[in-house]
Amino acid sequence: MNAPVKPSQLIKGATGDWEVVIGLEIHAQVSSSAKLFSGAATEFGGAPNSHVSLVDAAMPGMLPVINEECVRQAIRSGLGLNARIHLRSVFDRKNYFYPDLPQGYQISQYKSPIVGEGEVVVDLPDGGSVTVGIERLHLEQDAGKLLHDQHPTSTFVDLNRSGVALMEIVSKPDLRSSEQAKAYVSKLRTILRYLGTCDGDMEKGSLRADVNVSVRRPGEPYGTRCEIKNVNSIRFIGQAIDYEARRQIGILEDGGTIDQETRLFDANKGETRSMRSKEEAHDYRYFPDPDLLPLEFTQAYVDELKAQLPELPDAKKARFIRDFGLSAEDAGVLVSERESAEFYEAVLAELKDQGRDGKLAANWVINELFGRLNKDGQSIESSPVSAAQLAAIVALIGDGTISGKIAKELFEIVWTEGGDPRVLVEQRGMKQVTDLSAIEKVVDDIVAANPDKAAQVVAKPAMLGWFVGQVMKSSGGKANPQAVNDLLKRKLGL
């Protein structure tokens, strides 16, 4: 059960507070090489209508044949959402005018979906969490794409996407702010990417959301909802919710009523606009598809798929906190993308024989590597610094060979020039000076050159930092900071 809505989540209107209620229908393209009911390719791109079989084109006498890989991927996704898997499900025809679906109906699932109720725990930016109920996950075929800009008076149709398998993941109305909705979509996308059931590429349309928004006074029954169709970025989902909630509040406070309708989000204007009045489910005239038998499989089949699942984000995060002493925040950053977690674990694997320091490694992966990747607009897959190279830098810090300051210079060299960090340290004379006699001479010179400051340091102990800085500067950052501190305290009588 979710906690009551926080006052900070309420929206202040002219006549009092309002609560926004959000439910999401995520359409996730199944990762498979062939479509749901045909052998045509699913790869993105290609000339228009080049990935179309006779089944996709709805030629007379063509019958659909279920793709088992798509079924496997749907079951694996359901297991990743802690959901109930139905051993028997039925495909239905959803009748509607589809200009980009030649058969004139969509093969979907209605009363008997492949996956039933589940839940996802979503970590929020403020450190809290929300448990979002999953209503269902069902398989259906995607429609094609209408091209309106190819001809002055005609619309062209590209059927490459027609028949591609989609998982529609329907949440319960458990979300209470745009921030929660954005975090939920991000978490769902992460789970699917870990499972390998959807690549989550929103720019290519692999993951898109229909967003249901309504508002109510706190504690009152749900209001009339509007559905915002096909929102294709997490940022736009947040903007669409915020605009739509404000729009509905304005109408209600002016004494009007909300019409149940389908709306579109205009990203350029940052607003939603009416598309059509909302059809109820019975208007689609669902009925079981007569060309497809009910889909049946055994519990043993499900158990086998479950046994082969990878470690998912929540379990990985808990392990990182438990085994490597990471904070929940750092562990959350590392597991947010499968590739990030794998890179971190690859760094630790390199350090296993050298006194593995999970926290230090995490700091370097998150702050130095991710920071530089973000700055240069690169992904971790294209990182110029490998896990082995970063592990070598962390090891050099850990065994006192180099200081943190020198390590940053070394990281920059490896980033731009490559090379083995250990060899670079030797070649370029970057080792930390731990010889106390060498450091002592530098300390003595600086204390002798600044008698007035040395006299003040007992009364103002904070001035010790100035002396440390001068010694580090004089040594080119190579002096061991702890040794410098100890020597200065002894020399200055602290």
C-alpha positions as CSV (number, residue, x, y, z in Angstrom):
1,M,0.0,0.0,0.0
2,N,1.4,3.4,-0.9
3,A,1.8,6.2,1.6
4,P,-0.7,9.0,1.6
5,V,0.1,11.8,-0.9
6,K,2.6,14.3,0.6
7,P,1.5,18.0,0.8
8,S,4.4,18.8,-1.5
9,Q,2.9,16.7,-4.2
10,L,-0.4,18.5,-4.1
11,I,-1.1,21.2,-6.8
12,K,-2.3,24.5,-5.5
13,G,-5.3,25.8,-7.4
14,A,-7.2,29.1,-7.0
15,T,-9.8,27.3,-4.8
16,G,-7.6,24.9,-2.9
17,D,-5.4,21.8,-3.3
18,W,-5.7,19.2,-6.0
19,E,-4.2,15.7,-6.4
20,V,-3.1,14.4,-9.7
21,V,-3.7,10.7,-10.4
22,I,-1.6,9.0,-13.1
23,G,-1.6,5.6,-14.8
24,L,0.7,4.6,-17.6
25,E,0.4,2.2,-20.6
26,I,3.9,1.5,-21.8
27,H,4.2,0.1,-25.3
28,A,7.6,-1.7,-25.4
29,Q,8.8,-3.3,-28.6
30,V,9.9,-6.9,-28.1
31,S,13.5,-7.6,-28.8
32,S,13.2,-10.4,-31.5
33,S,14.6,-10.9,-35.0
34,A,11.1,-11.6,-36.5
35,K,7.7,-10.1,-36.1
36,L,4.9,-11.5,-33.8
37,F,3.0,-13.4,-36.4
38,S,5.4,-13.5,-39.4
39,G,9.0,-14.1,-40.3
40,A,9.6,-10.6,-41.6
41,A,12.6,-8.7,-40.0
42,T,12.2,-6.3,-37.1
43,E,15.4,-4.2,-37.5
44,F,15.0,-0.5,-37.4
45,G,15.5,1.5,-40.6
46,G,15.5,0.0,-44.1
47,A,13.7,1.3,-47.2
48,P,10.0,1.7,-46.7
49,N,8.0,-1.5,-47.0
50,S,11.2,-3.6,-47.3
51,H,10.5,-5.7,-44.1
52,V,7.0,-6.8,-45.0
53,S,5.7,-10.4,-45.5
54,L,2.5,-11.4,-47.2
55,V,1.0,-11.8,-43.7
56,D,1.9,-8.2,-42.7
57,A,0.4,-7.0,-46.0
58,A,-2.8,-9.0,-45.2
59,M,-2.9,-10.8,-48.5
60,P,-5.9,-13.1,-48.9
61,G,-5.5,-16.5,-47.3
62,M,-2.5,-15.6,-45.2
63,L,-2.6,-16.9,-41.6
64,P,-0.7,-15.7,-38.5
65,V,1.8,-18.0,-36.9
66,I,2.9,-17.2,-33.3
67,N,6.6,-16.4,-32.8
68,E,7.7,-18.4,-29.7
69,E,10.6,-16.0,-29.0
70,C,8.1,-13.1,-28.5
71,V,6.2,-15.3,-26.0
72,R,9.4,-16.1,-24.1
73,Q,10.3,-12.4,-23.9
74,A,6.8,-11.5,-22.6
75,I,7.0,-14.2,-19.9
76,R,10.6,-13.1,-18.9
77,S,9.3,-9.5,-18.7
78,G,6.4,-10.5,-16.5
79,L,8.8,-12.4,-14.2
80,G,11.0,-9.3,-14.0
81,L,7.9,-7.3,-12.9
82,N,7.1,-9.8,-10.1
83,A,3.9,-10.6,-12.0
84,R,1.6,-13.5,-12.3
85,I,2.2,-15.5,-15.5
86,H,-1.0,-17.0,-17.0
87,L,-0.4,-20.5,-18.4
88,R,-3.4,-19.9,-20.8
89,S,-4.1,-16.7,-22.7
90,V,-6.1,-15.7,-25.7
91,F,-5.4,-13.5,-28.7
92,D,-8.3,-11.2,-29.7
93,R,-9.1,-9.0,-32.7
94,K,-9.4,-5.4,-31.8
95,N,-11.5,-3.9,-34.6
96,Y,-10.9,-0.2,-35.5
97,F,-10.0,1.8,-38.5
98,Y,-6.3,1.4,-38.9
99,P,-5.0,3.1,-42.1
100,D,-1.6,1.7,-41.4
101,L,-2.6,-1.9,-40.5
102,P,-3.8,-3.6,-43.7
103,Q,-6.0,-6.3,-42.1
104,G,-8.2,-3.7,-40.6
105,Y,-7.9,-5.0,-37.1
106,Q,-5.1,-5.4,-34.5
107,I,-4.3,-8.8,-33.0
108,S,-4.1,-8.1,-29.3
109,Q,-5.1,-9.6,-26.0
110,Y,-8.1,-8.4,-24.0
111,K,-9.7,-10.5,-21.3
112,S,-7.0,-13.1,-21.0
113,P,-3.6,-11.6,-21.2
114,I,-0.3,-13.5,-20.9
115,V,0.8,-11.7,-17.8
116,G,-1.4,-10.6,-14.8
117,E,-0.8,-8.4,-11.8
118,G,2.7,-7.5,-10.6
119,E,4.5,-4.5,-9.0
120,V,7.6,-2.4,-9.4
121,V,9.3,-0.5,-6.6
122,V,10.5,2.9,-7.8
123,D,13.2,4.9,-6.1
124,L,12.5,8.6,-6.2
125,P,14.9,11.6,-6.4
126,D,14.0,12.7,-2.8
127,G,15.3,9.4,-1.4
128,G,11.8,7.9,-0.9
129,S,10.1,5.2,-3.0
130,V,6.8,4.3,-4.4
131,T,5.4,0.8,-5.2
132,V,3.5,0.9,-8.5
133,G,1.1,-1.9,-9.2
134,I,1.1,-3.6,-12.7
135,E,-2.4,-4.4,-13.9
136,R,-1.3,-6.6,-16.8
137,L,1.1,-7.2,-19.6
138,H,-0.2,-8.4,-23.0
139,L,1.2,-9.0,-26.4
140,E,0.0,-7.3,-29.5
141,Q,1.1,-6.3,-33.0
142,D,2.3,-2.8,-33.8
143,A,0.8,-0.7,-36.6
144,G,2.7,0.7,-39.6
145,K,3.7,4.3,-40.0
146,L,2.0,7.1,-42.0
147,L,4.2,9.5,-43.9
148,H,2.6,12.8,-44.5
149,D,5.5,14.8,-45.9
150,Q,6.3,12.8,-49.0
151,H,3.7,14.1,-51.4
152,P,1.6,17.4,-51.5
153,T,-1.8,15.7,-51.7
154,S,-1.3,12.0,-50.6
155,T,-0.2,10.2,-47.4
156,F,2.2,7.3,-47.9
157,V,2.3,4.2,-45.7
158,D,5.4,2.3,-44.5
159,L,4.5,-1.2,-43.2
160,N,8.0,-2.1,-41.9
161,R,6.8,-1.7,-38.3
162,S,3.4,-3.4,-39.0
163,G,3.2,-6.6,-37.1
164,V,6.2,-6.0,-34.9
165,A,5.6,-7.5,-31.4
166,L,4.7,-5.1,-28.6
167,M,4.3,-5.6,-24.9
168,E,1.7,-3.3,-23.5
169,I,2.4,-2.9,-19.8
170,V,-0.5,-1.3,-18.0
171,S,0.1,0.3,-14.5
172,K,-2.5,0.8,-11.8
173,P,-3.3,4.5,-11.1
174,D,-0.7,4.6,-8.3
175,L,1.4,7.6,-9.4
176,R,0.9,11.0,-7.9
177,S,3.3,13.4,-9.6
178,S,5.2,13.9,-12.8
179,E,8.4,13.1,-11.0
180,Q,7.1,9.7,-9.9
181,A,5.9,8.9,-13.4
182,K,9.3,9.8,-14.9
183,A,11.0,7.6,-12.3
184,Y,8.6,4.8,-13.0
185,V,9.2,4.8,-16.8
186,S,13.0,5.0,-16.2
187,K,12.9,2.0,-13.8
188,L,10.7,0.0,-16.1
189,R,13.0,0.7,-19.0
190,T,16.0,-0.4,-16.9
191,I,14.3,-3.7,-16.0
192,L,13.5,-4.5,-19.6
193,R,17.0,-3.6,-20.8
194,Y,18.5,-5.8,-18.1
195,L,16.3,-8.6,-19.2
196,G,17.1,-8.0,-22.9
197,T,13.4,-8.0,-23.8
198,C,13.3,-4.4,-25.1
199,D,16.1,-2.1,-26.1
200,G,14.2,0.9,-24.6
201,D,15.3,3.2,-27.4
202,M,12.7,5.9,-27.1
203,E,14.1,7.9,-30.0
204,K,13.4,5.0,-32.4
205,G,10.0,4.4,-30.9
206,S,11.0,1.2,-29.1
207,L,9.4,2.4,-25.9
208,R,6.5,4.9,-25.8
209,A,3.8,5.8,-23.3
210,D,0.1,6.5,-23.2
211,V,-0.3,8.7,-20.1
212,N,-3.7,8.7,-18.3
213,V,-4.2,11.8,-16.2
214,S,-7.0,12.9,-13.9
215,V,-7.3,15.3,-10.9
216,R,-9.3,15.2,-7.7
217,R,-9.6,16.9,-4.4
218,P,-7.5,14.9,-1.8
219,G,-9.5,11.9,-0.5
220,E,-12.3,12.2,-3.1
221,P,-13.1,9.6,-5.8
222,Y,-11.1,9.5,-9.0
223,G,-11.9,12.2,-11.6
224,T,-12.5,11.8,-15.3
225,R,-9.3,10.9,-17.0
226,C,-7.8,12.0,-20.3
227,E,-5.3,9.8,-22.2
228,I,-2.2,11.5,-23.8
229,K,-1.1,9.2,-26.7
230,N,2.4,8.1,-27.8
231,V,4.7,10.2,-25.7
232,N,8.2,9.2,-26.7
233,S,10.6,10.7,-24.1
234,I,10.7,10.7,-20.3
235,R,11.1,14.5,-20.2
236,F,8.0,14.9,-22.4
237,I,6.0,12.5,-20.1
238,G,6.7,14.9,-17.2
239,Q,5.8,18.0,-19.2
240,A,2.6,16.5,-20.5
241,I,1.5,15.5,-17.1
242,D,2.2,18.9,-15.5
243,Y,0.4,20.7,-18.4
244,E,-2.6,18.4,-18.4
245,A,-3.1,18.5,-14.6
246,R,-3.1,22.3,-14.7
247,R,-5.5,22.3,-17.7
248,Q,-8.0,20.1,-15.9
249,I,-7.8,22.0,-12.7
250,G,-8.4,25.2,-14.5
251,I,-11.6,23.8,-16.2
252,L,-12.9,22.4,-12.9
253,E,-12.3,25.5,-10.9
254,D,-14.2,27.5,-13.6
255,G,-17.2,25.2,-13.0
256,G,-16.7,23.1,-16.1
257,T,-16.4,19.3,-16.5
258,I,-13.7,17.1,-17.9
259,D,-14.5,15.2,-21.1
260,Q,-13.0,11.8,-21.4
261,E,-10.9,12.1,-24.5
262,T,-7.7,11.2,-26.2
263,R,-5.1,14.0,-26.5
264,L,-1.7,14.5,-28.1
265,F,1.3,16.3,-26.5
266,D,2.9,19.0,-28.6
267,A,6.5,19.1,-27.6
268,N,7.2,22.4,-29.3
269,K,4.5,24.2,-27.4
270,G,4.7,22.1,-24.3
271,E,0.9,21.5,-24.2
272,T,-1.6,18.8,-24.9
273,R,-4.4,19.2,-27.5
274,S,-7.6,17.2,-28.2
275,M,-7.3,14.3,-30.7
276,R,-10.6,12.5,-30.4
277,S,-13.3,11.6,-27.8
278,K,-12.3,8.5,-26.0
279,E,-13.8,5.2,-27.3
280,E,-14.8,2.7,-24.6
281,A,-13.4,-0.8,-24.9
282,H,-16.7,-2.3,-26.3
283,D,-16.5,0.1,-29.3
284,Y,-13.5,-2.0,-30.4
285,R,-15.7,-5.1,-30.7
286,Y,-13.1,-7.5,-29.3
287,F,-13.5,-11.2,-30.1
288,P,-11.1,-14.1,-29.9
289,D,-9.1,-14.4,-33.1
290,P,-10.4,-17.4,-35.0
291,D,-7.0,-18.0,-36.7
292,L,-5.1,-18.5,-33.5
293,L,-5.5,-21.2,-30.8
294,P,-5.4,-20.1,-27.2
295,L,-1.7,-19.8,-26.1
296,E,-0.9,-22.5,-23.5
297,F,2.4,-23.5,-21.8
298,T,3.4,-25.3,-18.6
299,Q,4.6,-24.1,-15.3
300,A,7.8,-26.0,-15.9
301,Y,8.4,-23.8,-19.0
302,V,7.9,-20.7,-16.9
303,D,10.2,-22.0,-14.1
304,E,13.0,-22.7,-16.6
305,L,12.8,-19.2,-17.9
306,K,12.8,-17.8,-14.4
307,A,15.9,-19.8,-13.5
308,Q,17.8,-18.3,-16.4
309,L,16.9,-14.6,-15.6
310,P,19.9,-12.3,-15.0
311,E,20.4,-10.4,-11.8
312,L,17.9,-7.5,-11.9
313,P,18.5,-3.9,-10.8
314,D,17.0,-4.2,-7.3
315,A,19.0,-7.3,-6.4
316,K,22.2,-5.9,-7.8
317,K,21.7,-2.6,-5.9
318,A,21.2,-4.5,-2.6
319,R,24.4,-6.6,-3.3
320,F,26.5,-3.5,-4.1
321,I,25.4,-1.9,-0.8
322,R,25.9,-5.1,1.2
323,D,29.2,-6.4,-0.3
324,F,31.0,-3.2,-1.4
325,G,29.8,-0.8,1.3
326,L,28.2,1.6,-1.2
327,S,25.6,4.2,-0.3
328,A,22.1,3.6,-1.7
329,E,22.6,6.7,-3.9
330,D,25.9,5.5,-5.5
331,A,24.6,1.9,-5.9
332,G,21.4,3.3,-7.6
333,V,23.5,5.3,-10.1
334,L,25.6,2.3,-11.0
335,V,22.7,-0.1,-11.5
336,S,20.6,2.4,-13.5
337,E,22.0,1.1,-16.7
338,R,23.2,-2.5,-17.2
339,E,26.3,-1.4,-19.0
340,S,27.3,0.9,-16.1
341,A,26.9,-1.9,-13.5
342,E,28.9,-4.3,-15.7
343,F,31.7,-1.7,-16.1
344,Y,31.9,-1.2,-12.3
345,E,32.0,-5.0,-11.7
346,A,34.7,-5.3,-14.3
347,V,36.8,-2.7,-12.5
348,L,36.3,-4.7,-9.2
349,A,37.3,-7.9,-10.9
350,E,40.6,-6.4,-12.0
351,L,41.2,-5.2,-8.4
352,K,40.4,-8.5,-6.7
353,D,44.0,-9.4,-6.0
354,Q,45.0,-5.9,-4.9
355,G,42.8,-5.1,-1.8
356,R,39.6,-4.3,-3.6
357,D,38.1,-0.9,-2.4
358,G,34.5,-0.8,-3.6
359,K,33.8,2.7,-2.5
360,L,37.0,4.2,-4.1
361,A,36.3,2.3,-7.3
362,A,32.6,3.6,-7.3
363,N,33.8,7.2,-6.8
364,W,36.1,6.9,-9.8
365,V,33.5,5.3,-12.0
366,I,30.7,7.7,-11.1
367,N,32.5,11.0,-10.6
368,E,35.5,10.9,-13.0
369,L,34.4,8.4,-15.7
370,F,30.7,9.2,-15.9
371,G,31.4,12.9,-15.5
372,R,33.8,12.9,-18.4
373,L,31.5,10.7,-20.6
374,N,28.6,13.1,-20.0
375,K,30.8,16.2,-20.7
376,D,31.9,14.6,-24.0
377,G,28.5,13.2,-24.9
378,Q,29.8,9.6,-25.0
379,S,28.3,6.4,-23.8
380,I,30.1,3.9,-21.5
381,E,30.4,1.4,-24.4
382,S,32.6,3.9,-26.3
383,S,34.7,5.0,-23.2
384,P,38.3,5.7,-24.1
385,V,39.3,4.4,-20.6
386,S,38.8,0.7,-20.2
387,A,37.8,-1.1,-16.9
388,A,41.3,-2.4,-16.7
389,Q,42.9,1.0,-17.0
390,L,40.6,2.6,-14.5
391,A,41.2,-0.3,-12.1
392,A,45.0,0.3,-12.4
393,I,44.5,4.0,-11.5
394,V,42.4,3.1,-8.5
395,A,45.1,0.5,-7.4
396,L,47.8,3.1,-7.7
397,I,45.9,5.4,-5.4
398,G,45.1,2.6,-3.0
399,D,48.7,1.5,-2.6
400,G,49.9,5.1,-2.1
401,T,51.9,5.2,-5.4
402,I,50.1,8.4,-6.5
403,S,47.9,11.0,-4.8
404,G,44.3,11.8,-5.8
405,K,45.5,15.0,-7.5
406,I,48.1,13.1,-9.6
407,A,45.5,10.4,-10.3
408,K,43.3,13.0,-12.0
409,E,46.1,14.1,-14.2
410,L,46.9,10.4,-15.0
411,F,43.2,9.8,-15.9
412,E,43.4,12.7,-18.4
413,I,46.5,11.3,-20.0
414,V,44.9,7.8,-20.3
415,W,41.7,9.4,-21.7
416,T,43.4,11.3,-24.4
417,E,46.5,9.2,-25.2
418,G,45.8,5.7,-23.8
419,G,48.4,3.5,-22.3
420,D,49.1,1.4,-19.2
421,P,48.7,3.7,-16.1
422,R,51.5,1.9,-14.2
423,V,53.9,2.4,-17.1
424,L,52.9,6.1,-17.5
425,V,53.5,6.8,-13.8
426,E,57.1,5.4,-14.1
427,Q,57.8,7.1,-17.5
428,R,56.6,10.5,-16.4
429,G,57.9,10.6,-12.9
430,M,54.4,10.9,-11.3
431,K,55.0,8.8,-8.2
432,Q,54.0,10.2,-4.9
433,V,56.9,11.3,-2.7
434,T,56.8,9.3,0.6
435,D,60.4,10.0,1.6
436,L,60.0,12.0,4.8
437,S,63.4,13.6,4.5
438,A,62.6,15.0,1.1
439,I,59.2,16.3,2.3
440,E,60.7,17.7,5.5
441,K,63.1,19.9,3.6
442,V,60.2,21.5,1.6
443,V,58.3,22.0,4.9
444,D,61.2,23.6,6.6
445,D,61.8,26.0,3.6
446,I,58.2,27.1,3.6
447,V,57.9,27.6,7.4
448,A,61.2,29.6,7.4
449,A,59.9,31.8,4.5
450,N,56.6,32.6,6.4
451,P,57.5,33.3,10.0
452,D,54.5,35.6,10.5
453,K,52.0,33.0,9.4
454,A,53.8,30.3,11.4
455,A,53.4,32.5,14.5
456,Q,49.7,32.8,13.9
457,V,48.9,29.1,13.2
458,V,48.6,28.2,16.9
459,A,45.9,30.8,17.4
460,K,44.3,30.0,14.0
461,P,44.7,26.2,13.4
462,A,42.8,26.6,10.1
463,M,45.9,28.3,8.6
464,L,47.5,24.8,8.6
465,G,45.6,24.2,5.4
466,W,47.4,27.1,3.7
467,F,50.8,25.6,4.6
468,V,49.6,22.1,3.3
469,G,48.6,23.8,0.1
470,Q,52.0,25.5,-0.3
471,V,53.9,22.3,0.3
472,M,51.8,20.4,-2.2
473,K,52.3,23.2,-4.7
474,S,56.0,23.2,-4.2
475,S,56.3,19.4,-4.6
476,G,54.2,19.5,-7.8
477,G,51.4,17.6,-6.0
478,K,53.6,14.6,-5.4
479,A,54.1,14.8,-1.7
480,N,52.1,12.4,0.4
481,P,49.3,14.7,1.9
482,Q,49.2,12.7,5.2
483,A,52.9,13.0,5.7
484,V,52.8,16.7,4.9
485,N,50.0,17.2,7.6
486,D,51.9,15.2,10.2
487,L,55.2,17.1,9.6
488,L,53.6,20.5,9.6
489,K,51.8,19.8,12.9
490,R,55.1,18.7,14.5
491,K,57.1,21.7,13.1
492,L,54.4,24.3,14.0
493,G,53.7,22.9,17.5
494,L,50.1,21.8,16.9
